[in-house]
Amino acid sequence: MKFVAFERKSEGTGASRRLRNVGKTPGIVYGGTGQPQLIELDHNALWHALKKEAFHSSILEMDLGGATNKVLLRDVQYHPFRQQVQHVDFQRVDANTRLHMKVPLHFKGSEESEAVKVDHCLVNPVVNDLDISCLPADLPEFIEVDLSGLKKGTSLHLADITLPKGVKAVTHGKPNPVLVSVVTSAAEESAADAAPDAAAAAPAADAKAAPAAKGGKDAKDAKAAPAAKAAPAAKAPAAKKK
């Protein structure tokens, strides 16, 4: 990506405020073999460029005074509540010096994985970018991560992906950090919890029903027996006197 910058001759809070009032953004370029240089940029052009992911993670070509410089965006300061860029920092790039950058991760293929298609799990990215070290010529705009091999109960670690040629990950003491985790959905967990409860409730219901049925039959027989015993024997009719 290319952008145009202009040399800035004045510095200080007052000078920066005057630049912002006329639609400019103050900035600085440092690093490499040259001295730090004050610059200014058109605010609207910079605002739209900052919305693009590549502007934050790739080598930029800065046109300054008719010369082209390769730089990296290093810092952006925004106004607390206005849509305004207060200040911007760029670093010159040396082709023979390794860079330390944050590069975004682009995840793909999660919908085709067994974890999602078969087991209906949720795929949660743990990190969205990765610290890397490489030469400027090897700097990727992003790193693509294939999630089609995810399975239930597993996680994707740094060692499970292939980094671009010449790129090394900077893990800050964690040799194999987790990039993506697979989580069982709430509906699946509820169904799994309900199954053992239903299985345990069925024998209990059968055991409760059996004594009730037995007790009902005994009670019926007990009521019938006294009734039969209490019935008096039929007497022959008395003979009529003449």
C-alpha positions as CSV (number, residue, x, y, z in Angstrom):
1,M,0.0,0.0,0.0
2,K,1.2,3.5,-0.8
3,F,0.5,6.8,0.9
4,V,1.7,10.4,0.6
5,A,3.4,12.3,3.5
6,F,4.7,15.8,3.7
7,E,7.6,17.3,5.7
8,R,6.5,19.0,8.9
9,K,8.6,22.0,9.9
10,S,6.9,23.0,13.2
11,E,6.5,20.9,16.3
12,G,4.9,21.2,19.7
13,T,1.3,21.0,21.0
14,G,0.2,24.3,19.5
15,A,1.6,23.4,16.1
16,S,-0.1,20.0,16.1
17,R,-3.4,21.5,17.1
18,R,-3.3,23.9,14.2
19,L,-2.6,21.0,11.8
20,R,-5.6,19.1,13.1
21,N,-7.8,22.1,12.7
22,V,-7.0,22.3,8.9
23,G,-7.5,18.5,8.3
24,K,-3.9,17.3,8.8
25,T,-2.5,14.7,11.1
26,P,1.0,15.1,12.6
27,G,3.4,12.1,12.6
28,I,7.0,11.0,12.8
29,V,9.2,8.5,10.9
30,Y,12.1,6.9,12.7
31,G,14.5,4.0,12.5
32,G,17.0,2.8,10.0
33,T,20.1,4.8,9.2
34,G,18.3,8.2,9.0
35,Q,17.3,10.6,11.7
36,P,13.8,10.9,13.0
37,Q,11.7,13.1,10.7
38,L,8.5,15.0,11.4
39,I,5.8,14.5,8.9
40,E,2.1,15.4,8.3
41,L,-0.6,13.5,6.4
42,D,-4.0,14.2,5.0
43,H,-6.4,13.2,7.8
44,N,-9.2,11.8,5.6
45,A,-6.9,9.7,3.5
46,L,-5.2,8.3,6.6
47,W,-8.6,7.6,8.3
48,H,-9.8,5.5,5.4
49,A,-6.4,3.7,5.1
50,L,-6.5,2.7,8.8
51,K,-9.7,0.8,8.2
52,K,-7.8,-1.7,6.0
53,E,-6.2,-4.6,7.7
54,A,-3.2,-4.5,5.4
55,F,-2.3,-1.0,6.4
56,H,-1.5,-2.3,10.0
57,S,0.4,-5.5,9.1
58,S,2.3,-5.0,5.8
59,I,5.2,-3.0,4.5
60,L,4.0,0.4,3.2
61,E,5.5,2.7,0.6
62,M,5.6,6.3,1.8
63,D,6.1,9.0,-0.8
64,L,7.9,11.8,1.0
65,G,9.4,14.7,-0.9
66,G,9.5,12.8,-4.2
67,A,11.4,9.8,-2.6
68,T,9.8,6.5,-1.7
69,N,10.5,4.9,1.7
70,K,9.5,1.5,3.0
71,V,7.9,1.9,6.4
72,L,5.8,0.0,8.9
73,L,2.9,1.5,11.0
74,R,4.0,1.4,14.6
75,D,1.5,3.4,16.6
76,V,-1.7,5.4,16.2
77,Q,-3.3,7.7,18.7
78,Y,-7.0,8.5,18.4
79,H,-9.1,11.2,20.0
80,P,-11.0,9.9,23.0
81,F,-14.5,10.5,21.5
82,R,-14.1,12.2,18.1
83,Q,-13.4,10.4,14.9
84,Q,-10.0,11.9,14.7
85,V,-6.4,10.6,14.5
86,Q,-4.2,12.6,16.8
87,H,-0.8,11.3,15.9
88,V,0.8,8.5,13.9
89,D,4.3,6.8,14.0
90,F,6.1,5.0,11.2
91,Q,9.3,3.0,11.3
92,R,11.7,2.7,8.4
93,V,12.4,-0.8,7.2
94,D,15.9,-2.2,6.6
95,A,15.9,-5.2,4.2
96,N,18.5,-7.0,6.2
97,T,17.1,-6.5,9.7
98,R,14.5,-8.9,11.1
99,L,11.1,-7.4,12.1
100,H,9.0,-8.1,15.1
101,M,5.3,-7.7,14.2
102,K,1.8,-8.8,15.1
103,V,0.1,-10.5,12.1
104,P,-3.6,-11.3,12.0
105,L,-4.8,-14.9,11.9
106,H,-7.5,-15.8,9.3
107,F,-9.4,-18.9,10.3
108,K,-11.2,-21.1,7.7
109,G,-12.9,-24.5,7.4
110,S,-14.4,-24.7,10.9
111,E,-17.9,-25.4,9.4
112,E,-16.5,-28.4,7.6
113,S,-14.8,-29.9,10.7
114,E,-16.1,-33.0,12.5
115,A,-16.4,-31.0,15.7
116,V,-19.0,-28.7,14.1
117,K,-20.8,-30.8,11.5
118,V,-21.1,-34.0,13.6
119,D,-20.8,-33.1,17.2
120,H,-22.3,-29.5,17.0
121,C,-19.4,-28.0,19.0
122,L,-18.5,-24.3,19.2
123,V,-15.1,-23.2,17.9
124,N,-13.6,-20.4,19.9
125,P,-10.5,-18.5,18.7
126,V,-8.2,-17.9,21.7
127,V,-6.0,-15.4,19.9
128,N,-6.7,-13.3,16.7
129,D,-3.1,-12.4,15.9
130,L,0.3,-13.8,16.3
131,D,3.7,-12.2,17.2
132,I,6.2,-13.1,14.5
133,S,9.8,-12.4,13.6
134,C,11.0,-12.3,10.0
135,L,12.9,-10.3,7.3
136,P,10.8,-7.6,5.6
137,A,10.7,-9.6,2.3
138,D,9.0,-12.5,4.2
139,L,6.5,-10.5,6.1
140,P,3.0,-12.0,5.4
141,E,-0.1,-9.8,5.4
142,F,-1.9,-12.5,7.4
143,I,-1.5,-16.1,8.4
144,E,-4.3,-18.5,7.2
145,V,-5.3,-21.3,9.7
146,D,-7.2,-24.4,8.5
147,L,-9.7,-25.6,11.1
148,S,-11.3,-28.5,9.0
149,G,-9.5,-31.1,11.1
150,L,-10.9,-30.1,14.5
151,K,-12.6,-32.8,16.6
152,K,-14.6,-32.8,19.8
153,G,-12.5,-32.4,22.9
154,T,-9.4,-31.1,21.1
155,S,-7.6,-27.7,20.7
156,L,-5.5,-26.3,18.0
157,H,-2.0,-25.3,19.1
158,L,0.8,-23.3,17.5
159,A,2.7,-26.5,16.6
160,D,-0.3,-27.7,14.6
161,I,-0.1,-25.0,12.0
162,T,2.5,-24.4,9.3
163,L,4.0,-20.9,9.3
164,P,5.0,-19.2,6.0
165,K,8.6,-19.5,4.9
166,G,11.1,-17.5,6.9
167,V,8.6,-16.7,9.6
168,K,9.2,-17.6,13.3
169,A,6.6,-17.2,16.1
170,V,7.5,-15.2,19.2
171,T,5.7,-17.0,22.0
172,H,7.0,-15.0,25.1
173,G,7.9,-18.1,27.1
174,K,4.9,-20.3,26.0
175,P,6.4,-22.9,23.7
176,N,3.1,-24.2,22.3
177,P,0.2,-21.8,23.0
178,V,-3.4,-22.6,22.2
179,L,-4.8,-20.8,19.2
180,V,-8.3,-22.3,19.0
181,S,-10.4,-24.3,21.5
182,V,-13.4,-26.6,20.8
183,V,-16.2,-26.2,23.3
184,T,-19.4,-28.4,23.6
185,S,-22.5,-26.3,23.1
186,A,-25.0,-25.7,26.0
187,A,-27.7,-27.7,24.3
188,E,-25.5,-30.7,23.9
189,E,-24.4,-30.5,27.6
190,S,-28.0,-30.3,28.7
191,A,-29.0,-33.3,26.6
192,A,-26.0,-35.3,28.0
193,D,-26.9,-34.4,31.6
194,A,-30.6,-35.2,31.1
195,A,-29.8,-38.7,29.7
196,P,-28.4,-40.2,32.9
197,D,-31.2,-38.7,35.0
198,A,-33.9,-40.2,32.7
199,A,-32.1,-43.6,32.8
200,A,-32.0,-43.5,36.6
201,A,-35.6,-42.4,36.9
202,A,-37.0,-45.3,34.8
203,P,-36.1,-48.1,37.2
204,A,-37.2,-46.0,40.2
205,A,-40.6,-45.5,38.6
206,D,-40.9,-49.3,37.8
207,A,-40.0,-50.2,41.4
208,K,-42.6,-47.8,42.8
209,A,-45.3,-49.0,40.4
210,A,-44.8,-52.7,41.3
211,P,-45.7,-52.4,45.1
212,A,-48.7,-50.2,44.2
213,A,-50.1,-52.8,41.8
214,K,-49.5,-55.6,44.3
215,G,-51.0,-53.7,47.2
216,G,-54.1,-52.9,45.1
217,K,-54.7,-56.6,44.3
218,D,-54.3,-57.7,48.0
219,A,-56.6,-55.0,49.2
220,K,-59.3,-56.0,46.7
221,D,-59.0,-59.7,47.7
222,A,-59.1,-58.7,51.4
223,K,-62.4,-56.7,50.9
224,A,-64.0,-59.5,49.0
225,A,-63.2,-62.2,51.6
226,P,-65.1,-60.7,54.5
227,A,-68.0,-60.0,52.3
228,A,-68.2,-63.7,51.3
229,K,-67.8,-64.8,54.9
230,A,-70.6,-62.4,56.2
231,A,-73.2,-63.7,53.7
232,P,-75.8,-65.9,55.8
233,A,-76.9,-69.3,54.6
234,A,-80.2,-69.3,52.8
235,K,-83.1,-70.8,55.1
236,A,-85.8,-73.0,53.8
237,P,-89.3,-71.4,53.9
238,A,-91.3,-72.3,56.9
239,A,-94.3,-74.7,56.4
240,K,-97.8,-73.2,56.5
241,K,-100.0,-74.3,59.5
242,K,-103.4,-75.7,58.6
